[in-house]
Amino acid sequence: MSAEIRFRIHAREPFASGVEFGSTGPYERIVGAVDFAVDPDDPAYAMVVDLDLAPRNERGLVEFSTDLFMLRPVDLGRGNHRLLYDVNNRGNKRVLSYFNDAPISNDPKTVEHAGNGFLMRRGYSVVWSGWQGDLLPGNSRMTMRLPRAHGVRGPMRAEFIATDPGVRCFPLSSNDYTWSYPAVDADTAKATLTARPREAAPREPVPPEEWLYAAPDANGVMAPSATHCYLPSGFKPGWIYELVYEAADPHVLGLGFTGIRDLASFLLHSDADSDGEPNLLRQDGTRMEKAYAYGRSQCGRLLREFVYRGYNEDGEGRQVFSAIHPTVSGGGRVTLNYRFAQPGRFPRQHEDHLYPSDQFPFAYHETTDHHTDRTDGIMKRPETDPLVVHTQTASEYWERRGSLVHTDTRGDDLPEHEKVRVYLIAGAQHSALPGAEPAPGPHKHPSNPLQANPLMRSLLDAMDEWATHGTPPPDSAVPLRAEESSATAEAAAARFPNIPGVTAPAEPNRVFVQDHGPDMDVGIQSEEPPVEDRDREYAVLVSQVDADGNEVAGIRLPDVETPLATYTGWNLWPDESADGAMFSIIGSCFRLPATAEERRASGDARASIEERYRSRGHYVRAVAQAAQRLVDRRLLLQEDADAYVEQAASAPGFAQPG
């Protein structure tokens, strides 16, 4: 592999004030950067779109760099000799929050940032690097410095949705942390801006004289800007505004994949970088024996695309990651190695519905698309494909086509893949952190606080056992047609109980065959907006629900097995917006009535807390039994089972003391 790798270390200092983490001991944090120089003619880089158009140095190599951050045991010999690569989410570090219950921080350094110390107690060396090359610096985000393919032009499609009234200006990327591809021409007549109240509604043209490329300057005065869309009359809340324009000089974003591959391979196999500096994860004969990767949401989609495109094989034919854990990715893959890609976007029922990250193949198995007769799958390289633990919440079934991970394109159950386990976290929403409460927002119902960190911890242990000793994790737990736990959204809505003011959606985020142009297979999107063939639809299913409206399939954590509320993976736009569409990947929480009298007065169909639990003590015992069943199935650690019981002892809603 014709690649040069050089490390630049900016800081190396104790982590968490040098506190000891069990038998692993203290940790240190290493902050720096990695410089790459690669040969674009090397077959290991042949798949990178537009790399041949990138500038080369005097030796014919293409140069780029990425941020680097590590947390590693001071004494590597006391660690578990495992590299855990956290695929950062839009530049943000997430693994400590979702395994260690730590507060979110992009610059972890304190004892508080270590949370409960789970990953450190286990002895992992945790690594982050930038991969999303269109991110702007700020908030300690992990970024990349990538070359651009100068002279390249092409169509670009932006989408803007305001959640509040009074919004008049958007960056073309729709957010303030992502690079916006500048418009080539400031003449709005050479672009097309449309508006529509809901995704399937006809596009209504916005006349070119009613908007312009502009943004407020430092004094709040509107000034020309090739990277902003300004609508003086304001963007209507909930409406979809779609701008198609000509852009130029895209970043070579596919190097994000090779940067991850080459860095992880180096840390596993090399003694020193191209300048002779020693490998940061080698010490006195200790080296990393295995590398695992964890990716949440966008990052889980990256891992699925990483494996699908063959990046889990390095330039010498070696496997990179022994096991990966994509979570809450649904059936999608990240759209990164494409010209003018926007890897931060992803399709939902209302927002970015036509973005191309959810197209066949969806499953890890090789299957045949019944619409196109094409056979393909995520896992098709047995020698280098990793073990996979794939977790997803109820939100992914409703909004992210999650059922297609474990069904064929008609919705029929697929057999268990020998290298893959898939788990639905019943009732959970896309993301919730410890201590979260049901919260209002720009959505109709309170958000869903059910969080699954305890399950993440047990599954990481199980994944390590699988990769190290060949001990398979628990069987997959997903909605199945064979068990009648899988249902159409319409059937699940029909069984959903009567809860005052609540109507369950009768449709998921549907998915159809899309046409993005004849060169999409080589990374060039030319059809904007893409053509969606509504006569060719893929089956999207959800879990059936019980009498409380809680999901019957998947792993039912004690919150769902012994409920005090109904938890859903869906929420809705407010009544006055988006015509009742689902609101992004936010779930809902509907507290159970406390008493029978309250239930009867409201017309709630669900049994009240006092009717199902004789006392608080009865409830605590039920939680303890539910938690122990999960411990017995290797889906919960004993320390987390104990925590569930402790929390149950102070749960709200009980009039009876014991």
Summary of the structure (lengths in Angstrom):
residues: 658
radius of gyration: 25.0
end to end distance: 67.2
largest distance: 80.8
contacts: 2319
relative contact order: 0.10
helix: 22%
strand: 25%
